[in-house]
Amino acid sequence: MTFQETAKIMAVFKAAYPRYYANIDVEEARRVTTLWASMLADYSYETVSNAAKALIVSSKFPPTIAEVIEKIQLLTKEPELTEGEAWSMVRKAIRNGIYGYKEEYRKLPDKVKTAIGNPLMIHEWAKVSADELDTVVASNFMRNFRSQTKSKQEYESLPQSVKKFVEEISAKMPKLEEVNERNK
């Protein structure tokens, strides 16, 4: 989104929330618009405009950049798998977990596989009592899944320039396998 398009969005906010923007001078308005333009540069005007409209009808106060990005993600991303749905898939995989754990693991979505860790966990969980499975194991899995989902959402909300910076830094860091090899 360009500076001019961002200025249009800010004008809509000013019209929707006149008291909030009443005492802002031209220079401050330019600085605010510049910041918003840089933070929303990865999104199209249409996408930001729709998110802004959705926020205006649901909030008595002007939104923050974070709220706009959150609303954009809500409007544009496919619905996320809930932790309950993910656990239900894992629970189903566990039913065949003694002998078919590798195949069951392969059938799961990547996001669920990441929360599990490795196929052997399905095999191990298949040996656990039903009570422990539905309390301790379920709780631990759901907490891990929730944490992983939150991390992914936070990363996805970062501007492209920040993601690129993170990737460059990550590329310079040694991989876990390399560290393990050095420590042998």
C-alpha positions in Angstrom: 0.0 0.0 0.0 1.3 3.4 -0.9 1.6 6.6 1.2 -1.4 8.1 -0.7 -3.5 5.0 -0.1 -2.6 5.0 3.5 -3.6 8.7 3.7 -7.1 7.7 2.4 -7.4 5.0 5.1 -6.3 7.6 7.8 -8.9 10.0 6.4 -11.6 7.3 6.9 -10.4 6.8 10.5 -10.5 10.6 11.0 -14.1 10.7 9.8 -15.1 7.7 11.9 -13.3 8.9 15.1 -13.3 12.7 14.8 -12.5 13.4 18.5 -9.4 11.3 18.5 -7.9 13.1 15.5 -9.1 16.6 16.3 -5.9 17.9 17.8 -3.4 16.4 15.4 -1.4 18.9 13.3 -0.3 18.4 9.7 3.3 17.3 10.7 2.1 14.7 13.2 -0.5 13.4 10.7 2.3 13.0 8.1 4.5 11.1 10.6 1.6 8.8 11.6 0.7 8.2 8.0 4.3 7.4 7.2 4.5 4.8 10.0 1.2 3.2 9.0 2.3 3.1 5.3 5.5 1.4 6.2 3.8 -1.2 8.5 1.0 -1.9 6.0 3.2 -1.8 2.8 2.8 -5.6 2.3 -1.0 -5.4 1.9 -3.2 -4.0 -0.9 -5.3 -0.9 -0.4 -8.5 -3.0 -0.9 -7.5 -5.5 1.9 -6.6 -2.7 4.4 -9.7 -0.8 3.5 -11.9 -3.8 4.2 -10.1 -4.5 7.5 -10.6 -0.8 8.5 -14.3 -1.0 7.7 -14.7 -4.2 9.7 -12.9 -2.5 12.7 -14.9 0.7 12.5 -18.2 -1.1 12.8 -17.0 -3.1 15.8 -14.9 -0.6 17.8 -15.7 2.6 19.6 -12.0 3.6 19.4 -9.6 3.9 16.5 -7.7 0.8 15.8 -4.0 0.3 16.2 -1.7 -1.1 13.4 -1.7 -4.4 15.2 -5.5 -4.6 15.2 -5.6 -3.8 11.5 -3.1 -6.5 10.7 -5.0 -9.0 13.0 -8.2 -8.2 11.2 -6.5 -8.6 7.8 -5.3 -12.0 8.8 -8.8 -12.9 10.1 -10.4 -11.8 6.8 -7.8 -13.3 4.4 -6.5 -16.5 6.0 -8.2 -19.9 5.9 -9.8 -20.9 9.2 -7.2 -22.4 11.5 -7.4 -25.8 12.9 -8.4 -25.6 16.6 -6.5 -27.4 19.3 -9.6 -29.5 20.0 -9.8 -30.5 16.3 -6.1 -31.3 16.2 -6.4 -33.4 19.4 -9.3 -35.3 17.8 -7.1 -36.2 14.8 -4.3 -37.3 17.1 -6.8 -39.4 19.2 -7.9 -41.1 16.1 -4.3 -41.8 15.0 -3.6 -43.3 18.5 -6.3 -45.9 18.0 -4.0 -47.6 15.4 -0.9 -46.4 17.1 0.6 -49.7 18.3 1.4 -51.1 14.8 0.4 -48.4 12.4 1.9 -45.4 14.1 4.1 -44.4 11.2 1.2 -44.5 8.7 -1.1 -42.7 11.1 1.5 -40.0 11.6 1.9 -39.5 7.8 -1.8 -38.9 7.5 -1.8 -35.9 9.9 -1.5 -32.3 8.8 2.0 -30.8 9.1 0.9 -28.5 11.9 -0.3 -31.4 14.0 2.9 -33.4 13.2 5.0 -30.5 14.5 3.0 -30.4 17.7 3.4 -34.2 18.2 7.2 -34.1 17.5 7.7 -37.5 15.8 5.8 -40.7 14.9 7.1 -42.6 17.9 5.0 -40.4 20.2 1.8 -41.8 18.7 3.2 -45.3 19.4 4.0 -44.3 23.0 0.7 -42.6 23.6 -1.1 -45.7 22.3 0.3 -47.6 25.4 -1.0 -45.0 27.9 -4.2 -45.5 29.8 -7.3 -43.8 28.5 -7.6 -41.6 31.6 -4.0 -40.4 31.3 -4.4 -40.0 27.6 -7.5 -37.8 27.9 -6.0 -35.7 30.7 -2.2 -35.3 30.8 -1.3 -36.2 27.2 -4.2 -34.2 25.8 -3.4 -31.2 27.9 0.3 -31.2 27.0 -0.5 -31.7 23.3 -3.0 -28.9 23.3 -0.7 -26.5 25.1 2.1 -27.3 22.6 -0.3 -26.9 19.6 -1.6 -23.6 21.0 1.9 -22.3 21.5 2.9 -23.3 18.0 -0.2 -21.7 16.5 0.5 -18.4 18.4 4.1 -18.3 17.3 3.1 -18.9 13.7 0.5 -16.2 13.8 2.9 -13.7 15.3 5.5 -14.5 12.6 2.9 -14.1 9.8 1.9 -10.7 11.1 5.5 -9.4 10.8 6.3 -7.1 7.8 8.1 -8.7 4.9 11.2 -6.7 5.7 11.4 -8.1 9.2 10.8 -11.6 8.1 13.6 -11.2 5.6 15.9 -10.0 8.4 14.9 -12.9 10.6 15.6 -15.4 7.8 19.0 -13.8 7.1 20.0 -14.1 10.8 18.7 -17.6 11.0 20.7 -18.6 7.9 23.9 -17.5 9.7 23.1 -19.5 12.9 24.4 -23.1 13.2 21.8 -25.8 12.7 21.0 -28.2 15.5 22.7 -31.1 13.7 25.9 -29.0 13.3 25.9 -28.2 17.0 25.3 -31.8 18.0 28.2 -32.9 15.7 30.5 -30.4 17.3 29.6 -31.5 20.8 30.4 -35.2 20.1 
